């Protein structure tokens, strides 16, 4: 897997939150940088793209620090790669692509601030027992002008009437795409996702989000690796 890095000052990092449904945790100061890449495979190349995204650079000590998600319903991309970069990083010119037809139709790249890799693993269920079929909902949000702080607070104060456990992260744009926040919600199963959606459809939270969010997309995914 190729490494994508960007040099940024630590002061640019905004806040990220790891929380459980119905018991929102206080926002945590972001300590690390992550590369977020949304990828659309060329026709017939989805399996090849998945294989390529999982290839690890043996020279990179953090090459295995990534979460690869696969589209099920939502925005027009096939994969979301979230790669941990550490507390700072640098950009390097990549090697020339191999000859032949490209496997990707397009991709876009954004750098975000977030928690430590250990905390990311804990919240996203990447450590310990990984049995079951977890479901992830990936969303990007852009605030109404002048409402960025309100949107950040809203995203960090998840409220739901559901009894299921939802593990959530909010990560903040540093450089790249035209959005400001990336949220990832992890459900233990498709059944939990359905229960949560049935309990939280509509309500005041829906109207609150429309006051502060000018643009958003939500995509249901499962985990490749």
N, C-alpha and C positions, 0 to 999 in steps of 0.2 A: 504494500500500500504506500502510495506516495505521501510525503510529508509536505503540508502547506503551512507556512509560518509567516508571521508579520511582527516587526519590531514595534512595540508600543510602550509608552511609559506606564508605570503601575498606577499613576494618578488617574489615568483615563478609565480604569476599570470601575464599573458601576456595581450595583448590588445584585446578588442572586439569592434565591430562597429554596430550601428543601423543606417540604412540609407534608403532613399527612392530612387526609380529608377529615374535616370537622375539628381538627386541632391544628390550625395554621401556626407555623413556627415564625418567630421574628425573622425579619430579613437579615441575611448574613452578608458580611462584606465579601465581595468577590476577590479571590486570590490568584486565579489561574485563567489562562487564555485557552479558547477552543476554536477549532476551525469547523464551520458548518457548511457542508456542500450538499445541495439538492441536485440530483442527477436524473436526466431523462435518457433512457437507453434508445439506441437506434433500433429500428424494426428488426426483430429476431435476435437481438444482442443482449437481452436482459440477463441471461445466465452468465455471459462473458463479462458484463459490467460488474455483477455481484462478485465474481471471482477476482477481478482486477482490484476492486475496492478493498478486498480482504488481504491482498498481498502485502507482506510486511518488509520494510527495509531493515535488514539485519544490523545496519550501522546505527539505527535510531533506537536508543534505549526505551523510548516511549511508543514504539511502533504498535504495540498491542493495546494501547490505551484508546480504544474507540468503541463506539456503538453504531451498528449499521442497521437501519430500519427499512422495511419494504412497504411500499404503498398498498393499501387495500381499498380505501375510499377517500376522495377529497381532491386536493390540488393536483395539477398536471405534472407530477414528477414520479419517478419509479423508486428512487432510493434517497434516503437522508443519511449522510455520514457525519457523525459528530466525533471529532478527533481532538484529544487532549494534547496541548502543546507545552504545558508548563507555565511558569510565571513570566517568561519572555521568549521571543523567537525571532527568527530572521528569514527573509525570503531568499531562495536560491533558484537559479535558472534550471529547470528540469531537463532531463535528457530528451533528445528528439524522439517523437513517438515512433513506434514500430510501423513499418510499411503495411499497407493494406487498408481495407475499409474501416472507418472509425466505429468504435462500439458505442460511443455516446452521441446522442442527437444534440444535447446541450447540457450545461451545468452552470450553476452560479455559486459563488463562494462568499462567505461572510465570516468575520472574526468576532467572537463574543467573549465577554467576561463571565466567569462562573465560579463555582466552588472548587475545592481541591478534588483531585481524581478519586481519592478515597471516599469523599462525601458523595461525589457523583455516582460511584459504584454502589454505595449503600442505598441511595434513594432509588436508583434505577434497577436495583435487584441484580446487579452484575457480579456480586460476590456471594460465596456460599452456594446453597442449593438453588439451582436454576431450572428445576423441573417445572412442569406446567406449561401453559400457553398464555403468557402475559400479552396484553394489548397496550399499545402506546398511541396517544393522540398528540401529534405535533402541530403547533400553531405558531404563526408569526403575526405580530401586531404592530401597527403604526398609529401613534396618538394623533388626536385632533390637535392642531397647532395651539400651544399653550397649555395642553392637558397632559403632558408627558408624566409629570409627577403623580397626577391623579390616576392615570392608567397603570403606572407601576404599582401603586398602592392597591389598586383593585386586583391586579393579577397576583399579588402576594397575599391576598386575603380571600383565598378560595372558600366559598361557602356552599354547602350542599346538604340537602335533606336526606341523602342516601346514607345507608349504614355500611356501605362497602368501603374498603381501604383504597385510597387513591394517593399515590406518591407523586409529588409534583416538584418540578424545577422551573425557575424563571431565570433566563440568561439574557444579558444585555448587549446590544449591538456596540461594536467598537469601530469596525471598518467593513464596508462591503455593501450588501443588499439594501433595498429601500424600505427596510422595516427596522423597528427599534427594540423589539423584545421577541424572544423565542421561548415558548412554554412547552414542556413535555410532561404529560400526565401518564402515569403507569397504572394499569389495572391488572389484577391478578388473573383475570379471565374475561372472555367475551360476555359471560353471564353478568359479571360485575359491571362491565361497561353498560350493558343494557339496563341494569338496575339503576345505575347512577343517572343515566339519561332520562329514564322514566320519572325519576324523582325530582330532577332539577330542570325540566323543560319549562320555559317561560319564567314568570316570576320577576321580582324587582331586579335581580342580578342581570337579567337580559337587557333591561332598559338602562341600567347603570353602565353596562359595557358600551352601549350605543352612544352614550354621552361623551365618552372619552376616547373611543377607538374609531379612527377614520378609515382603517383598512385592516382586514385580517383574513387569514385562510386557516382552516382546520383540516387535518388529514389523519385518518385512522391507519395505523400501521401494525405490523408484527415485526419481530426481531429476526434478522438474519444471523447476526453475531454481535 
